[in-house]
Amino acid sequence: MNDYIDLRVDLKPCTSDMTDLMASFLADAGYESFVADEKGLDAFIKSDSFDAAAMEGIAADFPFDTAVTFSSSLVEGKDWNEEWEKNYFKPIVVGGRCVVHSSFHTEIPEAEFDIVVDPRMAFGTGHHATTSQMLGFILDTDMNGKTVIDMGTGTGILAILCKMKGASKATGIDIETDATDNARQNAVLNKVTADFITGNADSLSGLESADIFLANINRNVILNDISAYSSRINRGGKLFLSGFYTADIPMIEEAASKCGLKIVKTTEENGWAAVELTKEYAQEIDNQTFQIKKGISRHHWQ
């Protein structure tokens, strides 16, 4: 079983903007999951990846005029499903149409789409604004017969909903083996068939283009890899993006336009943005010379 470090970060004063930004910095440093409160947040990283010096640098460079203090403790490998149930993960309803809950919940609201997710330490329970907005885009889209690629799939929740809504094929990619293993388990729980690949954006070179491409990751990763995403979207297809702030939309739009992608819809929740783009023209790429910069393919949010 995997051991994790629970990094406790206290911010004084503390606002939601501050905790969101701190979580973003920690995500860039490899932290996987975050639980925020009124005083700061807890961040989780695999014990063998923990670097105290890196955290000291993040605290020293934090741009807000606030005091940053932190401490760490070892969380020994355990039944993460039980931990999520006890402390963090409660059933939610997204868009009035989709309920997300675990296999061990008993009081479950009724909804058109019922998704079972046992998240372990993987990203994607629908609770964070980025995931809920991506679920909303999927709910509003005709998925019947569509092919889907889900970059940074985490628990597989987005790919699973696509399949529930009639997608003919869904392929999820994540850099963490634990995540893709968890996504496969969640697909079985929901009685849907989806493929899950452990890898980063380089893995796209072996896939056929899709009608719908999903990426709920991080601004810097998106900017780095958006050309690769575009190369695997059919002309007239859609790209759904989230994992960044509303203020980041202009730079996302600028990078997207260079790849034949046009923003047609934006949403915002608690400062977090999501955008829907369409592929306006074909991007010519030779698979044998397909090269893209490597980048972390996902970041976790509760």
Backbone torsions as a table, in degrees:
resi	resn	phi	psi	omega
1	MET	NA	146.7	-173.9
2	ASN	-81.3	135.3	172.3
3	ASP	-92.9	143.0	179.5
4	TYR	-126.8	157.6	169.1
5	ILE	-100.8	128.1	173.2
6	ASP	-95.8	107.6	178.1
7	LEU	-93.4	115.9	177.6
8	ARG	-94.5	122.2	179.8
9	VAL	-118.4	119.6	177.1
10	ASP	-106.2	135.7	-179.4
11	LEU	-120.7	131.7	-179.8
12	LYS	-139.2	112.4	-2.2
13	PRO	-70.3	169.1	-177.2
14	CYS	-132.1	132.3	173.1
15	THR	-130.8	168.5	179.2
16	SER	-64.4	-34.7	177.3
17	ASP	-62.1	-40.4	-179.9
18	MET	-65.9	-44.8	-179.9
19	THR	-67.0	-37.2	177.8
20	ASP	-63.3	-43.9	-179.6
21	LEU	-67.4	-41.1	177.7
22	MET	-61.8	-41.7	177.9
23	ALA	-61.9	-38.2	178.6
24	SER	-63.7	-44.0	178.7
25	PHE	-62.8	-42.3	-179.2
26	LEU	-68.9	-35.0	176.4
27	ALA	-60.9	-41.1	177.1
28	ASP	-62.7	-25.2	180.0
29	ALA	-90.6	3.3	174.3
30	GLY	105.5	1.0	178.8
31	TYR	-72.0	144.6	-168.3
32	GLU	-102.6	-39.6	-174.1
33	SER	-137.9	151.6	-173.9
34	PHE	-138.5	140.9	174.2
35	VAL	-131.3	110.3	-176.0
36	ALA	-94.2	152.9	173.2
37	ASP	-143.2	-170.0	-173.7
38	GLU	-73.3	-11.1	-178.2
39	LYS	-109.3	-14.0	-176.8
40	GLY	161.5	-133.1	179.8
41	LEU	-161.0	160.3	168.6
42	ASP	-106.0	134.5	179.2
43	ALA	-124.2	141.4	-174.4
44	PHE	-118.3	136.2	178.6
45	ILE	-144.2	147.8	177.0
46	LYS	-58.7	139.1	-171.6
47	SER	-58.2	-34.8	-177.9
48	ASP	-78.0	-4.3	177.7
49	SER	-105.7	-2.8	-175.7
50	PHE	-71.1	133.8	-179.3
51	ASP	-134.9	103.2	-177.1
52	ALA	-64.0	-35.6	-179.3
53	ALA	-64.3	-37.2	178.9
54	ALA	-63.6	-39.5	178.6
55	MET	-66.3	-38.0	177.4
56	GLU	-60.9	-38.7	177.9
57	GLY	-66.4	-40.8	178.3
58	ILE	-63.3	-42.7	179.9
59	ALA	-64.1	-41.0	-178.5
60	ALA	-67.8	-32.2	-176.3
61	ASP	-94.7	0.8	-176.4
62	PHE	-60.8	124.7	-168.3
63	PRO	-74.9	-21.1	-178.5
64	PHE	-75.5	154.5	175.6
65	ASP	-83.0	76.3	-177.0
66	THR	-145.9	150.6	177.6
67	ALA	-82.4	130.0	-179.6
68	VAL	-114.0	118.7	174.3
69	THR	-124.4	148.9	-178.3
70	PHE	-148.7	157.2	175.2
71	SER	-147.4	162.1	-178.1
72	SER	-133.7	151.4	177.0
73	SER	-144.7	149.4	179.8
74	LEU	-81.5	131.3	173.9
75	VAL	-111.3	105.8	-177.2
76	GLU	-67.2	151.5	-179.6
77	GLY	-52.1	134.3	-176.7
78	LYS	-154.1	-175.0	176.7
79	ASP	-77.9	97.0	-175.3
80	TRP	-66.7	-29.4	176.1
81	ASN	-57.4	-44.1	-179.9
82	GLU	-64.3	-39.8	179.9
83	GLU	-64.4	-45.0	178.8
84	TRP	-61.0	-41.5	-178.3
85	GLU	-63.9	-43.3	-175.1
86	LYS	-72.3	-36.0	-166.9
87	ASN	-114.2	-34.0	-166.1
88	TYR	-128.1	-43.9	-165.2
89	PHE	-97.8	110.7	175.9
90	LYS	-119.2	152.6	179.8
91	PRO	-57.4	139.8	176.8
92	ILE	-134.9	159.1	175.4
93	VAL	-117.2	127.6	-178.6
94	VAL	-108.0	127.0	176.1
95	GLY	63.0	16.7	-179.3
96	GLY	70.0	2.7	-173.9
97	ARG	-126.0	-15.7	-172.2
98	CYS	-132.3	119.9	175.9
99	VAL	-102.1	137.4	178.2
100	VAL	-120.1	126.2	-178.4
101	HIS	-152.9	172.5	178.6
102	SER	-96.8	169.3	179.5
103	SER	-70.1	-16.8	-176.7
104	PHE	-100.5	0.2	175.3
105	HIS	-77.1	147.3	-178.4
106	THR	-113.3	-34.2	178.9
107	GLU	-98.3	99.2	-171.7
108	ILE	-120.6	122.4	176.4
109	PRO	-63.4	151.1	177.2
110	GLU	-84.9	142.2	178.6
111	ALA	-156.2	164.9	-178.9
112	GLU	-60.4	-42.5	179.0
113	PHE	-117.6	126.2	-176.2
114	ASP	-114.7	109.3	-177.1
115	ILE	-108.6	126.7	176.8
116	VAL	-100.0	122.2	179.8
117	VAL	-131.7	120.2	169.5
118	ASP	-104.4	96.8	-162.0
119	PRO	-77.7	-16.6	-172.8
120	ARG	48.5	-123.6	176.8
121	MET	-109.3	17.6	-176.8
122	ALA	-88.1	153.3	-178.6
123	PHE	-75.6	139.8	167.7
124	GLY	117.7	70.9	172.6
125	THR	-107.9	-3.5	-178.6
126	GLY	91.0	-7.8	-176.4
127	HIS	-75.3	-35.4	-179.2
128	HIS	-76.9	149.1	-176.0
129	ALA	-58.6	-32.2	-179.3
130	THR	-66.5	-45.9	-179.3
131	THR	-67.5	-43.4	-178.6
132	SER	-63.8	-35.7	178.0
133	GLN	-69.6	-37.4	176.5
134	MET	-65.4	-41.3	175.9
135	LEU	-60.5	-38.6	178.5
136	GLY	-62.6	-41.8	176.8
137	PHE	-60.0	-43.7	-179.3
138	ILE	-64.3	-42.6	179.5
139	LEU	-60.3	-32.9	-177.3
140	ASP	-88.2	2.3	-174.6
141	THR	-114.0	138.4	174.3
142	ASP	-72.4	108.7	-177.4
143	MET	-98.4	-1.7	-174.1
144	ASN	-60.6	118.9	177.6
145	GLY	78.0	1.3	-176.5
146	LYS	-82.0	151.4	171.8
147	THR	-100.3	143.3	-170.1
148	VAL	-133.6	139.6	167.8
149	ILE	-119.8	129.9	-178.1
150	ASP	-117.7	102.6	-176.5
151	MET	-86.1	127.5	-175.1
152	GLY	73.4	51.4	-167.0
153	THR	-66.2	-27.4	179.5
154	GLY	60.1	-119.8	179.5
155	THR	-73.9	-9.7	-176.8
156	GLY	85.4	8.3	-172.4
157	ILE	-59.8	-38.9	-178.3
158	LEU	-70.5	-44.8	178.2
159	ALA	-62.0	-38.0	-179.7
160	ILE	-64.0	-45.2	178.8
161	LEU	-64.0	-38.9	177.3
162	CYS	-57.8	-44.0	179.0
163	LYS	-66.3	-39.7	177.9
164	MET	-60.9	-31.3	-178.3
165	LYS	-90.5	10.3	171.3
166	GLY	104.2	6.9	177.1
167	ALA	-59.4	138.3	-178.2
168	SER	-76.4	-28.5	-179.5
169	LYS	-153.9	139.6	176.2
170	ALA	-136.4	131.2	178.7
171	THR	-124.5	122.0	178.5
172	GLY	-105.8	143.3	179.9
173	ILE	-127.4	136.4	176.7
174	ASP	-150.4	148.6	-178.5
175	ILE	-77.1	-16.7	-176.7
176	GLU	-98.9	124.9	176.1
177	THR	-61.0	-39.1	178.5
178	ASP	-59.1	-36.3	-179.5
179	ALA	-69.5	-47.3	-178.9
180	THR	-66.6	-34.2	174.7
181	ASP	-63.1	-44.0	179.1
182	ASN	-64.5	-40.4	179.1
183	ALA	-61.8	-41.5	177.7
184	ARG	-61.6	-41.9	179.4
185	GLN	-63.5	-40.9	179.7
186	ASN	-68.0	-34.0	176.1
187	ALA	-62.2	-41.4	178.3
188	VAL	-64.1	-43.1	179.2
189	LEU	-58.1	-34.0	-177.5
190	ASN	-95.5	3.7	176.5
191	LYS	57.1	42.7	174.4
192	VAL	-122.8	158.0	179.0
193	THR	-108.5	123.4	178.1
194	ALA	-147.9	153.3	177.5
195	ASP	-99.5	140.5	179.2
196	PHE	-131.9	129.5	-173.9
197	ILE	-120.1	134.3	173.2
198	THR	-88.6	118.8	-178.0
199	GLY	169.6	-175.6	176.7
200	ASN	-115.8	-157.6	-175.9
201	ALA	-64.0	-20.1	175.4
202	ASP	-58.8	-29.2	-178.0
203	SER	-64.8	-18.5	-179.0
204	LEU	-65.0	-24.9	-176.7
205	SER	-62.3	-22.4	-179.7
206	GLY	-96.3	6.0	-177.1
207	LEU	-110.0	150.9	172.9
208	GLU	-76.3	156.3	179.0
209	SER	-63.9	151.8	-176.9
210	ALA	-118.4	163.0	176.1
211	ASP	-80.0	-32.5	-178.7
212	ILE	-129.0	128.8	177.6
213	PHE	-121.2	130.0	-178.2
214	LEU	-116.8	137.3	175.1
215	ALA	-149.4	103.0	175.8
216	ASN	-108.6	87.2	-168.7
217	ILE	-129.3	-96.9	-170.3
218	ASN	-163.3	144.0	-175.4
219	ARG	-53.9	-49.0	-175.6
220	ASN	-65.2	-38.3	177.8
221	VAL	-66.3	-43.1	179.2
222	ILE	-60.7	-47.5	179.8
223	LEU	-61.0	-36.5	-179.6
224	ASN	-70.0	-36.4	-168.5
225	ASP	-113.4	4.1	-172.6
226	ILE	-63.3	-30.5	176.5
227	SER	-63.6	-38.9	177.3
228	ALA	-65.9	-40.0	176.7
229	TYR	-59.9	-48.6	-176.8
230	SER	-59.7	-35.9	-178.1
231	SER	-65.9	-15.2	-179.5
232	ARG	-115.9	29.0	174.4
233	ILE	-119.6	127.8	177.1
234	ASN	-63.0	149.0	175.9
235	ARG	-57.8	132.4	-175.4
236	GLY	85.9	-4.0	-180.0
237	GLY	-78.1	178.8	-175.4
238	LYS	-121.0	148.2	172.8
239	LEU	-124.6	123.1	175.6
240	PHE	-106.4	126.0	-178.0
241	LEU	-125.7	142.8	168.9
242	SER	-156.4	178.2	-177.4
243	GLY	110.1	13.3	-177.7
244	PHE	-141.0	171.0	-177.2
245	TYR	-88.2	161.4	178.7
246	THR	-56.4	-37.3	-179.2
247	ALA	-65.8	-16.7	-178.7
248	ASP	-85.3	-8.9	-174.4
249	ILE	-56.9	-44.1	-178.6
250	PRO	-57.5	-41.2	179.8
251	MET	-72.5	-31.7	173.7
252	ILE	-63.7	-44.0	-179.4
253	GLU	-63.2	-41.3	-179.8
254	GLU	-63.3	-45.3	179.1
255	ALA	-66.1	-38.7	-178.5
256	ALA	-65.6	-39.8	-176.3
257	SER	-62.5	-30.5	179.3
258	LYS	-70.8	-14.1	-178.6
259	CYS	-110.0	14.3	179.3
260	GLY	78.9	22.2	-177.7
261	LEU	-111.4	137.7	-178.0
262	LYS	-126.3	130.3	177.0
263	ILE	-72.3	128.7	179.2
264	VAL	-118.5	-11.1	-179.1
265	LYS	-158.5	139.6	174.3
266	THR	-131.5	147.4	173.0
267	THR	-133.3	161.8	-178.6
268	GLU	-145.0	138.4	176.7
269	GLU	-147.5	118.1	179.5
270	ASN	54.3	36.5	178.5
271	GLY	87.8	-13.6	179.3
272	TRP	-89.6	138.6	-176.2
273	ALA	-110.4	157.9	169.0
274	ALA	-140.8	143.2	180.0
275	VAL	-131.7	145.2	172.7
276	GLU	-109.4	129.9	180.0
277	LEU	-125.0	155.4	174.3
278	THR	-116.6	151.4	178.5
279	LYS	-89.7	112.7	-173.1
280	GLU	-86.7	-30.6	178.8
281	TYR	-148.5	160.9	-176.8
282	ALA	-71.8	142.5	176.9
283	GLN	-106.4	116.4	-175.7
284	GLU	-80.0	118.9	177.7
285	ILE	-141.6	133.3	176.4
286	ASP	-86.5	119.6	-177.8
287	ASN	-56.4	-33.6	-177.0
288	GLN	-72.0	-21.1	178.9
289	THR	-114.9	17.0	-178.4
290	PHE	-65.0	114.3	-179.3
291	GLN	-135.5	133.5	176.4
292	ILE	-140.4	153.9	178.7
293	LYS	-69.8	141.5	177.1
294	LYS	-75.2	145.8	177.7
295	GLY	-157.6	156.6	176.2
296	ILE	-62.3	131.3	-170.9
297	SER	-96.1	-2.7	176.7
298	ARG	-164.0	157.3	173.3
299	HIS	-134.5	149.5	-172.4
300	HIS	-99.0	139.0	172.0
301	TRP	-136.7	149.7	179.3
302	GLN	-68.4	NA	NA
